[in-house]
Amino acid sequence: MWDCNGTMKRSAKTHGNTKQESTSSAQKSPLEVSNNEFIASKPQTPVSSNLKADTSVSSNLKSFSFSDLKNATKNFRSETLLGEGGFGCVFKGWIDENTFAPTKPGTGIVVAIKKLKAESFQGHKEWLAEVNYLGQLHHENLVKLIGYCAEYENRLLVYEFMPKGSLENHLFKKGVQPISWATRTQIARGVAQGLSFLHSLDANVIYRDLKASNILLDSDYNAKLSDFGLARDGPTGDNTHVSTRVVGTRGYAAPEYVATGHLTPKSDVYSFGVVLLELLSGQRAMDDERVGFSEETLVDWAKPFLSDNRKVLRIMDTRLGGQYSRKGAQAAAALALQCLHTDPKNRPSMADVLVSLERLHASKGTPRTPQHSQAKLDHHGMKHVNSPHKTRVSTANSL
């Protein structure tokens, strides 16, 4: 394997939310490629086969030189590294707000620079899809793409910097202060607004890769969708779906899409239901610790509780300390259950989901405070059940 600067590493550990796809992945079944990411062999048609042919993209985005981005990140030094995935690495950089020229650290504006690994499987097509979609789509709940670099074999993307990082870190990373109930509902609304916008377009854009690690947060915890490498245009006219290779993340992808490759906007609705369930429970959709031990997902575990207004409180994140609206939690759980319906026709549209979340926000239920602090007892005197991920590692999400 190669590291973020193109030098050989002795070994590389597979992380739960990275795309570690080998060249032999086409011979594997969709759920056998890696711990969480999966891909089948049907080829994907990129949004545009030629970047320069799409003049609307090139006019909206800044074309950076590789030299400028090296200078902006201090030659991609390790101290500027923000994160790493199967696609490559993301670095922190500094550029002038007006000219976009590289500046010294601490001056100008901060940006996030994604550098594609040369050997990244399917990497260029996903890079190109992201340039084309984010080069043309602008919304407060989509991360802003500032520009790109396509110099020789180098492929980089330059985004606005999101100070609070990913939702994944705030929900699951040890040592991080748990986010409040109000913030969680705010994030859910932001994600729903972003998806509703995509689905309302003439192209009926399907995001296809909704997960906690792709939801980025600004300084005020406003949510923005990032990583549009797997996005594609949805069905139009009399077509009910588009047929495509199966890609996505284990635990988030809609079951009918995994089984058939038939993609619709309702596939995104299912994934939203999973994210909403993560916000409620503080548990991962699929925990790395359980791969090879159990195939039970968070949805499998939580569904029996979602339809019962009293039982649903047993799955609430104990780190909230009971500081949430009981009625609000029950309403959010009922909405998650609708989004997770096995029949996509019975799932609500994202526009309807957004209406429900706005109604929940408007009600502004007052957080309830527990009278006694007891391990795994909430303020209603109800014992919290063990999640599928805590049966094996009881402190997996403790702070």
C-alpha atoms as a printed R data frame, in Angstrom:
    type eleno elety resid chain resno       x       y       z
1   ATOM     1    CA   MET     A     1   0.000   0.000   0.000
2   ATOM     2    CA   TRP     A     2   0.984   3.639  -0.487
3   ATOM     3    CA   ASP     A     3   0.719   6.381   2.089
4   ATOM     4    CA   CYS     A     4  -0.764   9.848   1.570
5   ATOM     5    CA   ASN     A     5   2.396  11.150  -0.047
6   ATOM     6    CA   GLY     A     6   2.850   8.287  -2.491
7   ATOM     7    CA   THR     A     7   5.526   6.352  -0.600
8   ATOM     8    CA   MET     A     8   5.314   2.652   0.205
9   ATOM     9    CA   LYS     A     9   3.952   1.535   3.562
10  ATOM    10    CA   ARG     A    10   4.718  -1.872   5.023
11  ATOM    11    CA   SER     A    11   1.113  -2.609   5.948
12  ATOM    12    CA   ALA     A    12  -2.255  -0.940   6.070
13  ATOM    13    CA   LYS     A    13  -5.041  -1.656   8.492
14  ATOM    14    CA   THR     A    14  -8.541  -1.606   7.091
15  ATOM    15    CA   HIS     A    15 -10.723   0.988   8.798
16  ATOM    16    CA   GLY     A    16 -14.464   0.737   9.075
17  ATOM    17    CA   ASN     A    17 -15.339   3.695   6.866
18  ATOM    18    CA   THR     A    18 -12.666   3.483   4.193
19  ATOM    19    CA   LYS     A    19 -12.901   1.994   0.759
20  ATOM    20    CA   GLN     A    20 -10.287  -0.758   0.790
21  ATOM    21    CA   GLU     A    21 -11.203  -2.283  -2.566
22  ATOM    22    CA   SER     A    22  -8.817  -4.612  -4.364
23  ATOM    23    CA   THR     A    23  -8.637  -5.161  -8.099
24  ATOM    24    CA   SER     A    24 -10.215  -8.548  -7.544
25  ATOM    25    CA   SER     A    25 -13.324  -7.086  -5.956
26  ATOM    26    CA   ALA     A    26 -15.379  -7.676  -9.089
27  ATOM    27    CA   GLN     A    27 -15.210 -11.400  -8.395
28  ATOM    28    CA   LYS     A    28 -16.523 -11.016  -4.867
29  ATOM    29    CA   SER     A    29 -20.111 -10.815  -3.737
30  ATOM    30    CA   PRO     A    30 -21.373  -7.338  -2.789
31  ATOM    31    CA   LEU     A    31 -20.885  -7.853   0.938
32  ATOM    32    CA   GLU     A    32 -17.481  -9.512   0.796
33  ATOM    33    CA   VAL     A    33 -15.231  -6.701  -0.379
34  ATOM    34    CA   SER     A    34 -14.474  -5.162   3.001
35  ATOM    35    CA   ASN     A    35 -15.812  -4.803   6.511
36  ATOM    36    CA   ASN     A    36 -18.261  -2.040   5.677
37  ATOM    37    CA   GLU     A    37 -17.874  -0.975   2.061
38  ATOM    38    CA   PHE     A    38 -19.233  -3.136  -0.699
39  ATOM    39    CA   ILE     A    39 -19.243  -3.010  -4.467
40  ATOM    40    CA   ALA     A    40 -20.478  -5.242  -7.254
41  ATOM    41    CA   SER     A    41 -19.079  -5.533 -10.739
42  ATOM    42    CA   LYS     A    42 -21.590  -3.719 -12.943
43  ATOM    43    CA   PRO     A    43 -19.819  -0.647 -14.407
44  ATOM    44    CA   GLN     A    44 -21.031   2.838 -13.618
45  ATOM    45    CA   THR     A    45 -21.403   5.505 -16.265
46  ATOM    46    CA   PRO     A    46 -19.858   8.734 -14.939
47  ATOM    47    CA   VAL     A    47 -21.813  11.976 -15.065
48  ATOM    48    CA   SER     A    48 -19.472  13.181 -17.778
49  ATOM    49    CA   SER     A    49 -16.822  11.191 -19.582
50  ATOM    50    CA   ASN     A    50 -14.752  14.299 -20.145
51  ATOM    51    CA   LEU     A    51 -14.222  17.008 -17.545
52  ATOM    52    CA   LYS     A    52 -13.385  19.697 -20.099
53  ATOM    53    CA   ALA     A    53 -16.528  18.925 -22.089
54  ATOM    54    CA   ASP     A    54 -18.635  20.219 -19.225
55  ATOM    55    CA   THR     A    55 -18.104  23.960 -19.522
56  ATOM    56    CA   SER     A    56 -20.513  24.721 -16.681
57  ATOM    57    CA   VAL     A    57 -18.236  22.859 -14.292
58  ATOM    58    CA   SER     A    58 -15.016  24.492 -15.421
59  ATOM    59    CA   SER     A    59 -16.548  27.975 -15.187
60  ATOM    60    CA   ASN     A    60 -17.863  27.444 -11.649
61  ATOM    61    CA   LEU     A    61 -14.735  25.958 -10.104
62  ATOM    62    CA   LYS     A    62 -11.181  27.132  -9.649
63  ATOM    63    CA   SER     A    63  -8.568  25.046 -11.447
64  ATOM    64    CA   PHE     A    64  -5.622  24.756  -9.053
65  ATOM    65    CA   SER     A    65  -2.078  23.798  -9.982
66  ATOM    66    CA   PHE     A    66  -0.531  20.923  -8.070
67  ATOM    67    CA   SER     A    67   2.260  23.259  -6.991
68  ATOM    68    CA   ASP     A    68  -0.218  25.670  -5.404
69  ATOM    69    CA   LEU     A    69  -1.875  22.893  -3.410
70  ATOM    70    CA   LYS     A    70   1.510  21.580  -2.260
71  ATOM    71    CA   ASN     A    71   2.300  25.055  -0.950
72  ATOM    72    CA   ALA     A    72  -1.132  25.423   0.649
73  ATOM    73    CA   THR     A    73  -0.580  22.230   2.684
74  ATOM    74    CA   LYS     A    74   3.138  22.689   3.383
75  ATOM    75    CA   ASN     A    75   3.923  19.885   0.907
76  ATOM    76    CA   PHE     A    76   1.180  17.645   2.339
77  ATOM    77    CA   ARG     A    77   2.965  17.361   5.677
78  ATOM    78    CA   SER     A    78   1.611  14.899   8.192
79  ATOM    79    CA   GLU     A    79   0.625  17.655  10.634
80  ATOM    80    CA   THR     A    80  -1.868  18.973   8.050
81  ATOM    81    CA   LEU     A    81  -3.519  15.546   7.614
82  ATOM    82    CA   LEU     A    82  -7.216  15.623   8.555
83  ATOM    83    CA   GLY     A    83  -8.219  12.098   7.594
84  ATOM    84    CA   GLU     A    84  -7.628   9.125   5.337
85  ATOM    85    CA   GLY     A    85  -9.893   6.858   3.329
86  ATOM    86    CA   GLY     A    86  -9.742   4.378   0.495
87  ATOM    87    CA   PHE     A    87  -9.934   7.287  -1.975
88  ATOM    88    CA   GLY     A    88  -6.840   8.952  -0.506
89  ATOM    89    CA   CYS     A    89  -6.183  11.579   2.130
90  ATOM    90    CA   VAL     A    90  -7.638  14.910   3.217
91  ATOM    91    CA   PHE     A    91  -5.286  17.723   4.225
92  ATOM    92    CA   LYS     A    92  -5.793  21.097   5.838
93  ATOM    93    CA   GLY     A    93  -4.597  24.004   3.719
94  ATOM    94    CA   TRP     A    94  -4.655  27.781   3.566
95  ATOM    95    CA   ILE     A    95  -5.486  29.950   0.530
96  ATOM    96    CA   ASP     A    96  -6.218  33.618  -0.112
97  ATOM    97    CA   GLU     A    97  -9.931  34.338   0.124
98  ATOM    98    CA   ASN     A    98 -10.015  36.390  -3.081
99  ATOM    99    CA   THR     A    99  -7.245  35.083  -5.335
100 ATOM   100    CA   PHE     A   100  -7.216  31.466  -4.043
101 ATOM   101    CA   ALA     A   101  -3.411  31.612  -4.079
102 ATOM   102    CA   PRO     A   102  -1.652  29.565  -1.344
103 ATOM   103    CA   THR     A   103  -0.914  31.460   1.865
104 ATOM   104    CA   LYS     A   104   0.999  30.847   5.063
105 ATOM   105    CA   PRO     A   105  -0.709  28.757   7.768
106 ATOM   106    CA   GLY     A   106  -2.967  30.921   9.873
107 ATOM   107    CA   THR     A   107  -3.612  33.452   7.108
108 ATOM   108    CA   GLY     A   108  -6.305  33.575   4.456
109 ATOM   109    CA   ILE     A   109  -9.064  30.950   4.665
110 ATOM   110    CA   VAL     A   110  -8.815  27.334   5.749
111 ATOM   111    CA   VAL     A   111  -9.720  24.672   3.177
112 ATOM   112    CA   ALA     A   112  -9.849  20.879   3.075
113 ATOM   113    CA   ILE     A   113  -7.877  19.315   0.216
114 ATOM   114    CA   LYS     A   114  -8.661  15.747  -0.822
115 ATOM   115    CA   LYS     A   115  -5.776  14.033  -2.596
116 ATOM   116    CA   LEU     A   116  -6.683  10.923  -4.575
117 ATOM   117    CA   LYS     A   117  -4.411   7.893  -4.255
118 ATOM   118    CA   ALA     A   118  -2.985   6.811  -7.583
119 ATOM   119    CA   GLU     A   119  -4.066   3.197  -7.028
120 ATOM   120    CA   SER     A   120  -7.541   4.051  -5.683
121 ATOM   121    CA   PHE     A   121 -10.006   1.541  -7.178
122 ATOM   122    CA   GLN     A   122 -12.654   3.308  -9.268
123 ATOM   123    CA   GLY     A   123 -11.140   6.518  -7.905
124 ATOM   124    CA   HIS     A   124 -11.030   8.683 -11.001
125 ATOM   125    CA   LYS     A   125 -14.673   8.050 -11.930
126 ATOM   126    CA   GLU     A   126 -15.786   8.962  -8.438
127 ATOM   127    CA   TRP     A   127 -13.515  12.017  -8.460
128 ATOM   128    CA   LEU     A   128 -15.037  13.128 -11.751
129 ATOM   129    CA   ALA     A   129 -18.597  12.574 -10.513
130 ATOM   130    CA   GLU     A   130 -17.874  14.714  -7.475
131 ATOM   131    CA   VAL     A   131 -16.420  17.520  -9.592
132 ATOM   132    CA   ASN     A   132 -19.423  17.496 -11.910
133 ATOM   133    CA   TYR     A   133 -22.111  17.344  -9.223
134 ATOM   134    CA   LEU     A   134 -20.655  19.744  -6.661
135 ATOM   135    CA   GLY     A   135 -19.433  22.012  -9.453
136 ATOM   136    CA   GLN     A   136 -23.037  22.645 -10.439
137 ATOM   137    CA   LEU     A   137 -25.122  22.061  -7.296
138 ATOM   138    CA   HIS     A   138 -25.191  24.679  -4.567
139 ATOM   139    CA   HIS     A   139 -27.178  24.433  -1.356
140 ATOM   140    CA   GLU     A   140 -26.572  25.348   2.275
141 ATOM   141    CA   ASN     A   141 -26.655  21.662   3.219
142 ATOM   142    CA   LEU     A   142 -24.136  20.503   0.594
143 ATOM   143    CA   VAL     A   143 -20.439  21.001   1.248
144 ATOM   144    CA   LYS     A   144 -18.998  23.699  -1.022
145 ATOM   145    CA   LEU     A   145 -16.456  22.573  -3.611
146 ATOM   146    CA   ILE     A   146 -14.062  25.459  -4.353
147 ATOM   147    CA   GLY     A   147 -11.950  23.856  -7.055
148 ATOM   148    CA   TYR     A   148  -9.951  20.917  -8.344
149 ATOM   149    CA   CYS     A   149  -6.571  19.890  -9.701
150 ATOM   150    CA   ALA     A   150  -6.222  17.556 -12.688
151 ATOM   151    CA   GLU     A   151  -2.529  17.894 -13.479
152 ATOM   152    CA   TYR     A   152  -0.861  14.844 -15.008
153 ATOM   153    CA   GLU     A   153  -1.780  11.879 -12.765
154 ATOM   154    CA   ASN     A   154  -2.683  14.113  -9.823
155 ATOM   155    CA   ARG     A   155  -6.356  14.361  -8.861
156 ATOM   156    CA   LEU     A   156  -7.299  16.685  -5.987
157 ATOM   157    CA   LEU     A   157 -10.415  18.477  -4.750
158 ATOM   158    CA   VAL     A   158 -10.542  21.662  -2.659
159 ATOM   159    CA   TYR     A   159 -13.510  22.142  -0.295
160 ATOM   160    CA   GLU     A   160 -14.646  24.578   2.336
161 ATOM   161    CA   PHE     A   161 -13.305  23.539   5.740
162 ATOM   162    CA   MET     A   162 -15.847  22.136   8.194
163 ATOM   163    CA   PRO     A   163 -14.577  22.949  11.731
164 ATOM   164    CA   LYS     A   164 -16.665  20.406  13.665
165 ATOM   165    CA   GLY     A   165 -15.678  17.457  11.467
166 ATOM   166    CA   SER     A   166 -17.970  14.512  10.817
167 ATOM   167    CA   LEU     A   167 -21.106  13.374  12.598
168 ATOM   168    CA   GLU     A   168 -19.404   9.997  12.981
169 ATOM   169    CA   ASN     A   169 -16.796  11.476  15.321
170 ATOM   170    CA   HIS     A   170 -19.382  13.219  17.484
171 ATOM   171    CA   LEU     A   171 -21.519  10.121  17.866
172 ATOM   172    CA   PHE     A   172 -18.939   7.372  18.178
173 ATOM   173    CA   LYS     A   173 -15.446   8.668  18.955
174 ATOM   174    CA   LYS     A   174 -14.264   8.106  22.498
175 ATOM   175    CA   GLY     A   175 -13.477  11.188  24.542
176 ATOM   176    CA   VAL     A   176 -15.731  13.496  22.517
177 ATOM   177    CA   GLN     A   177 -18.445  15.445  24.331
178 ATOM   178    CA   PRO     A   178 -21.820  13.939  23.365
179 ATOM   179    CA   ILE     A   179 -24.012  16.214  21.265
180 ATOM   180    CA   SER     A   180 -27.322  17.313  22.751
181 ATOM   181    CA   TRP     A   181 -30.807  16.247  21.684
182 ATOM   182    CA   ALA     A   182 -31.453  19.699  20.171
183 ATOM   183    CA   THR     A   183 -28.262  19.459  18.121
184 ATOM   184    CA   ARG     A   184 -29.140  15.966  16.936
185 ATOM   185    CA   THR     A   185 -32.546  17.062  15.680
186 ATOM   186    CA   GLN     A   186 -30.915  20.085  14.022
187 ATOM   187    CA   ILE     A   187 -28.489  17.780  12.218
188 ATOM   188    CA   ALA     A   188 -31.320  15.493  11.108
189 ATOM   189    CA   ARG     A   189 -33.164  18.468   9.609
190 ATOM   190    CA   GLY     A   190 -30.055  19.638   7.802
191 ATOM   191    CA   VAL     A   191 -29.461  16.218   6.248
192 ATOM   192    CA   ALA     A   192 -33.128  15.986   5.233
193 ATOM   193    CA   GLN     A   193 -32.938  19.432   3.624
194 ATOM   194    CA   GLY     A   194 -29.888  18.411   1.599
195 ATOM   195    CA   LEU     A   195 -31.475  15.184   0.371
196 ATOM   196    CA   SER     A   196 -34.797  16.898  -0.378
197 ATOM   197    CA   PHE     A   197 -32.954  19.411  -2.527
198 ATOM   198    CA   LEU     A   198 -31.201  16.654  -4.509
199 ATOM   199    CA   HIS     A   199 -34.421  14.720  -5.056
200 ATOM   200    CA   SER     A   200 -36.293  17.855  -6.181
201 ATOM   201    CA   LEU     A   201 -33.935  18.531  -9.089
202 ATOM   202    CA   ASP     A   202 -34.896  17.713 -12.675
203 ATOM   203    CA   ALA     A   203 -32.104  15.135 -12.671
204 ATOM   204    CA   ASN     A   204 -33.636  13.565  -9.545
205 ATOM   205    CA   VAL     A   205 -30.152  13.136  -8.071
206 ATOM   206    CA   ILE     A   206 -29.687  10.155  -5.749
207 ATOM   207    CA   TYR     A   207 -26.900  10.626  -3.191
208 ATOM   208    CA   ARG     A   208 -26.372   6.884  -2.650
209 ATOM   209    CA   ASP     A   209 -23.760   7.130   0.098
210 ATOM   210    CA   LEU     A   210 -25.459   8.646   3.124
211 ATOM   211    CA   LYS     A   211 -23.668   7.710   6.348
212 ATOM   212    CA   ALA     A   212 -22.416   9.432   9.480
213 ATOM   213    CA   SER     A   213 -18.880   9.888   8.144
214 ATOM   214    CA   ASN     A   214 -20.186  11.749   5.063
215 ATOM   215    CA   ILE     A   215 -22.173  14.249   7.122
216 ATOM   216    CA   LEU     A   216 -19.907  17.188   7.964
217 ATOM   217    CA   LEU     A   217 -20.651  19.902  10.517
218 ATOM   218    CA   ASP     A   218 -19.776  23.584  10.452
219 ATOM   219    CA   SER     A   219 -18.958  25.657  13.523
220 ATOM   220    CA   ASP     A   220 -22.672  25.893  14.409
221 ATOM   221    CA   TYR     A   221 -23.332  22.169  13.860
222 ATOM   222    CA   ASN     A   222 -25.171  22.774  10.606
223 ATOM   223    CA   ALA     A   223 -25.008  19.547   8.593
224 ATOM   224    CA   LYS     A   224 -23.680  19.344   5.043
225 ATOM   225    CA   LEU     A   225 -23.502  16.338   2.733
226 ATOM   226    CA   SER     A   226 -20.027  15.562   1.414
227 ATOM   227    CA   ASP     A   227 -18.433  13.002  -0.917
228 ATOM   228    CA   PHE     A   228 -20.561  12.847  -4.075
229 ATOM   229    CA   GLY     A   229 -18.411  10.212  -5.764
230 ATOM   230    CA   LEU     A   230 -21.243   7.652  -5.769
231 ATOM   231    CA   ALA     A   231 -24.085  10.067  -6.593
232 ATOM   232    CA   ARG     A   232 -25.951   9.612  -9.839
233 ATOM   233    CA   ASP     A   233 -29.002  10.835 -11.703
234 ATOM   234    CA   GLY     A   234 -32.227   9.085 -10.740
235 ATOM   235    CA   PRO     A   235 -35.072   7.718 -12.856
236 ATOM   236    CA   THR     A   236 -36.947  10.094 -15.142
237 ATOM   237    CA   GLY     A   237 -40.132   9.890 -17.163
238 ATOM   238    CA   ASP     A   238 -41.923   6.560 -16.859
239 ATOM   239    CA   ASN     A   239 -38.884   4.801 -15.425
240 ATOM   240    CA   THR     A   240 -39.332   3.566 -11.870
241 ATOM   241    CA   HIS     A   241 -35.650   3.014 -11.117
242 ATOM   242    CA   VAL     A   242 -32.147   3.021 -12.528
243 ATOM   243    CA   SER     A   243 -30.148  -0.202 -12.678
244 ATOM   244    CA   THR     A   244 -26.604   0.164 -11.444
245 ATOM   245    CA   ARG     A   245 -23.782  -1.663  -9.755
246 ATOM   246    CA   VAL     A   246 -24.275  -2.026  -6.028
247 ATOM   247    CA   VAL     A   247 -22.047   0.324  -4.043
248 ATOM   248    CA   GLY     A   248 -22.377   1.843  -0.614
249 ATOM   249    CA   THR     A   249 -21.762   1.034   3.011
250 ATOM   250    CA   ARG     A   250 -22.848  -2.055   4.910
251 ATOM   251    CA   GLY     A   251 -25.704  -1.285   7.257
252 ATOM   252    CA   TYR     A   252 -26.819   1.883   5.449
253 ATOM   253    CA   ALA     A   253 -27.822   0.637   1.982
254 ATOM   254    CA   ALA     A   254 -31.467  -0.201   1.273
255 ATOM   255    CA   PRO     A   255 -32.075  -3.981   1.151
256 ATOM   256    CA   GLU     A   256 -33.851  -3.952  -2.230
257 ATOM   257    CA   TYR     A   257 -30.949  -2.011  -3.760
258 ATOM   258    CA   VAL     A   258 -28.400  -4.486  -2.405
259 ATOM   259    CA   ALA     A   259 -30.469  -7.392  -3.726
260 ATOM   260    CA   THR     A   260 -31.312  -6.073  -7.199
261 ATOM   261    CA   GLY     A   261 -29.196  -3.022  -8.011
262 ATOM   262    CA   HIS     A   262 -32.430  -1.060  -8.568
263 ATOM   263    CA   LEU     A   263 -31.823   2.475  -7.347
264 ATOM   264    CA   THR     A   264 -34.511   5.048  -6.505
265 ATOM   265    CA   PRO     A   265 -34.728   8.145  -4.287
266 ATOM   266    CA   LYS     A   266 -36.337   5.860  -1.701
267 ATOM   267    CA   SER     A   267 -32.901   4.208  -1.373
268 ATOM   268    CA   ASP     A   268 -31.678   7.476   0.162
269 ATOM   269    CA   VAL     A   269 -34.749   7.554   2.416
270 ATOM   270    CA   TYR     A   270 -33.784   4.179   3.886
271 ATOM   271    CA   SER     A   271 -30.225   5.376   4.527
272 ATOM   272    CA   PHE     A   272 -31.629   8.474   6.223
273 ATOM   273    CA   GLY     A   273 -33.653   6.209   8.504
274 ATOM   274    CA   VAL     A   274 -30.427   4.466   9.538
275 ATOM   275    CA   VAL     A   275 -28.709   7.800  10.285
276 ATOM   276    CA   LEU     A   276 -31.747   8.928  12.286
277 ATOM   277    CA   LEU     A   277 -31.524   5.695  14.255
278 ATOM   278    CA   GLU     A   278 -27.827   6.390  14.946
279 ATOM   279    CA   LEU     A   279 -28.738   9.860  16.221
280 ATOM   280    CA   LEU     A   280 -31.325   8.354  18.557
281 ATOM   281    CA   SER     A   281 -29.282   5.441  19.880
282 ATOM   282    CA   GLY     A   282 -25.683   6.609  19.627
283 ATOM   283    CA   GLN     A   283 -24.869   3.219  18.050
284 ATOM   284    CA   ARG     A   284 -23.173   2.459  14.726
285 ATOM   285    CA   ALA     A   285 -25.137   1.051  11.812
286 ATOM   286    CA   MET     A   286 -22.622  -1.793  11.697
287 ATOM   287    CA   ASP     A   287 -19.826  -2.109  14.222
288 ATOM   288    CA   ASP     A   288 -16.400  -3.269  13.042
289 ATOM   289    CA   GLU     A   289 -15.942  -5.248  16.229
290 ATOM   290    CA   ARG     A   290 -18.780  -7.536  15.244
291 ATOM   291    CA   VAL     A   291 -17.754  -8.390  11.670
292 ATOM   292    CA   GLY     A   292 -17.373 -12.158  11.475
293 ATOM   293    CA   PHE     A   293 -19.174 -12.468  14.816
294 ATOM   294    CA   SER     A   294 -22.710 -11.416  13.940
295 ATOM   295    CA   GLU     A   295 -24.461 -10.080  10.852
296 ATOM   296    CA   GLU     A   296 -27.080  -8.257  12.933
297 ATOM   297    CA   THR     A   297 -27.217  -4.583  12.015
298 ATOM   298    CA   LEU     A   298 -28.428  -1.689  14.113
299 ATOM   299    CA   VAL     A   299 -31.689  -1.774  12.135
300 ATOM   300    CA   ASP     A   300 -32.191  -5.474  12.880
301 ATOM   301    CA   TRP     A   301 -31.661  -4.861  16.582
302 ATOM   302    CA   ALA     A   302 -33.706  -1.665  16.949
303 ATOM   303    CA   LYS     A   303 -36.738  -2.317  14.737
304 ATOM   304    CA   PRO     A   304 -38.690  -4.361  17.327
305 ATOM   305    CA   PHE     A   305 -38.565  -1.368  19.697
306 ATOM   306    CA   LEU     A   306 -39.447   1.394  17.234
307 ATOM   307    CA   SER     A   307 -43.168   0.656  16.962
308 ATOM   308    CA   ASP     A   308 -43.786   0.758  20.720
309 ATOM   309    CA   ASN     A   309 -43.820   4.231  22.244
310 ATOM   310    CA   ARG     A   310 -42.651   2.912  25.612
311 ATOM   311    CA   LYS     A   311 -40.122   0.380  24.436
312 ATOM   312    CA   VAL     A   312 -38.476   2.832  22.051
313 ATOM   313    CA   LEU     A   313 -37.072   4.784  24.991
314 ATOM   314    CA   ARG     A   314 -34.930   1.759  25.843
315 ATOM   315    CA   ILE     A   315 -32.737   2.321  22.781
316 ATOM   316    CA   MET     A   316 -32.063   6.011  23.422
317 ATOM   317    CA   ASP     A   317 -28.426   7.022  23.794
318 ATOM   318    CA   THR     A   318 -27.638   6.844  27.508
319 ATOM   319    CA   ARG     A   319 -25.040   9.615  27.046
320 ATOM   320    CA   LEU     A   320 -27.945  12.031  26.655
321 ATOM   321    CA   GLY     A   321 -28.548  11.487  30.363
322 ATOM   322    CA   GLY     A   322 -32.288  11.619  29.814
323 ATOM   323    CA   GLN     A   323 -32.020  15.186  28.516
324 ATOM   324    CA   TYR     A   324 -34.436  14.844  25.616
325 ATOM   325    CA   SER     A   325 -38.103  15.273  24.852
326 ATOM   326    CA   ARG     A   326 -39.932  11.995  25.364
327 ATOM   327    CA   LYS     A   327 -42.568  12.847  22.759
328 ATOM   328    CA   GLY     A   328 -39.891  14.126  20.408
329 ATOM   329    CA   ALA     A   329 -37.922  10.892  20.697
330 ATOM   330    CA   GLN     A   330 -41.046   8.833  20.077
331 ATOM   331    CA   ALA     A   331 -41.941  10.915  17.013
332 ATOM   332    CA   ALA     A   332 -38.406  10.616  15.632
333 ATOM   333    CA   ALA     A   333 -38.442   6.856  16.198
334 ATOM   334    CA   ALA     A   334 -41.783   6.535  14.387
335 ATOM   335    CA   LEU     A   335 -40.337   8.511  11.474
336 ATOM   336    CA   ALA     A   336 -37.241   6.286  11.391
337 ATOM   337    CA   LEU     A   337 -39.474   3.222  11.254
338 ATOM   338    CA   GLN     A   338 -41.326   4.643   8.232
339 ATOM   339    CA   CYS     A   339 -38.043   5.369   6.449
340 ATOM   340    CA   LEU     A   340 -36.833   1.816   7.145
341 ATOM   341    CA   HIS     A   341 -39.894   0.084   5.692
342 ATOM   342    CA   THR     A   342 -38.829  -2.989   3.708
343 ATOM   343    CA   ASP     A   343 -41.101  -1.966   0.833
344 ATOM   344    CA   PRO     A   344 -39.690   1.242  -0.705
345 ATOM   345    CA   LYS     A   345 -43.154   2.248  -1.931
346 ATOM   346    CA   ASN     A   346 -44.257   2.575   1.687
347 ATOM   347    CA   ARG     A   347 -41.396   4.873   2.656
348 ATOM   348    CA   PRO     A   348 -42.118   8.604   2.759
349 ATOM   349    CA   SER     A   349 -40.421  10.979   0.337
350 ATOM   350    CA   MET     A   350 -37.607  13.133   1.711
351 ATOM   351    CA   ALA     A   351 -39.909  16.142   1.293
352 ATOM   352    CA   ASP     A   352 -42.416  14.458   3.629
353 ATOM   353    CA   VAL     A   353 -39.630  13.490   6.022
354 ATOM   354    CA   LEU     A   354 -38.528  17.121   6.161
355 ATOM   355    CA   VAL     A   355 -42.077  18.272   6.933
356 ATOM   356    CA   SER     A   356 -42.220  15.798   9.832
357 ATOM   357    CA   LEU     A   357 -38.872  17.004  11.203
358 ATOM   358    CA   GLU     A   358 -39.897  20.657  10.909
359 ATOM   359    CA   ARG     A   359 -43.082  19.843  12.807
360 ATOM   360    CA   LEU     A   360 -40.998  18.119  15.476
361 ATOM   361    CA   HIS     A   361 -38.707  21.139  15.688
362 ATOM   362    CA   ALA     A   362 -41.652  23.522  15.975
363 ATOM   363    CA   SER     A   363 -43.079  21.581  18.925
364 ATOM   364    CA   LYS     A   364 -39.809  22.093  20.838
365 ATOM   365    CA   GLY     A   365 -40.449  19.520  23.518
366 ATOM   366    CA   THR     A   366 -38.616  20.389  26.738
367 ATOM   367    CA   PRO     A   367 -35.821  17.978  27.666
368 ATOM   368    CA   ARG     A   368 -36.669  15.882  30.668
369 ATOM   369    CA   THR     A   369 -34.183  15.579  33.485
370 ATOM   370    CA   PRO     A   370 -33.609  12.274  35.319
371 ATOM   371    CA   GLN     A   371 -34.058  12.482  39.052
372 ATOM   372    CA   HIS     A   372 -31.504   9.803  39.781
373 ATOM   373    CA   SER     A   373 -28.368   8.834  37.930
374 ATOM   374    CA   GLN     A   374 -28.330   5.091  37.487
375 ATOM   375    CA   ALA     A   375 -26.298   3.027  35.074
376 ATOM   376    CA   LYS     A   376 -28.543   2.005  32.181
377 ATOM   377    CA   LEU     A   377 -31.712   3.336  33.828
378 ATOM   378    CA   ASP     A   378 -33.369   6.258  32.105
379 ATOM   379    CA   HIS     A   379 -35.519   8.898  33.748
380 ATOM   380    CA   HIS     A   380 -38.678   6.907  33.068
381 ATOM   381    CA   GLY     A   381 -37.371   4.065  35.223
382 ATOM   382    CA   MET     A   382 -36.869   1.894  32.173
383 ATOM   383    CA   LYS     A   383 -33.886  -0.346  31.734
384 ATOM   384    CA   HIS     A   384 -31.931   0.184  28.512
385 ATOM   385    CA   VAL     A   385 -31.360  -2.956  26.505
386 ATOM   386    CA   ASN     A   386 -27.927  -3.887  25.301
387 ATOM   387    CA   SER     A   387 -27.240  -2.903  21.722
388 ATOM   388    CA   PRO     A   388 -25.889  -5.572  19.367
389 ATOM   389    CA   HIS     A   389 -22.548  -3.825  19.531
390 ATOM   390    CA   LYS     A   390 -22.331  -3.670  23.317
391 ATOM   391    CA   THR     A   391 -22.868  -7.342  23.947
392 ATOM   392    CA   ARG     A   392 -19.301  -7.986  22.960
393 ATOM   393    CA   VAL     A   393 -17.576  -4.733  23.893
394 ATOM   394    CA   SER     A   394 -19.522  -3.160  26.709
395 ATOM   395    CA   THR     A   395 -17.566   0.107  26.634
396 ATOM   396    CA   ALA     A   396 -17.569   0.532  22.868
397 ATOM   397    CA   ASN     A   397 -19.267   3.912  23.000
398 ATOM   398    CA   SER     A   398 -18.666   5.032  26.556
399 ATOM   399    CA   LEU     A   399 -16.953   8.362  27.088
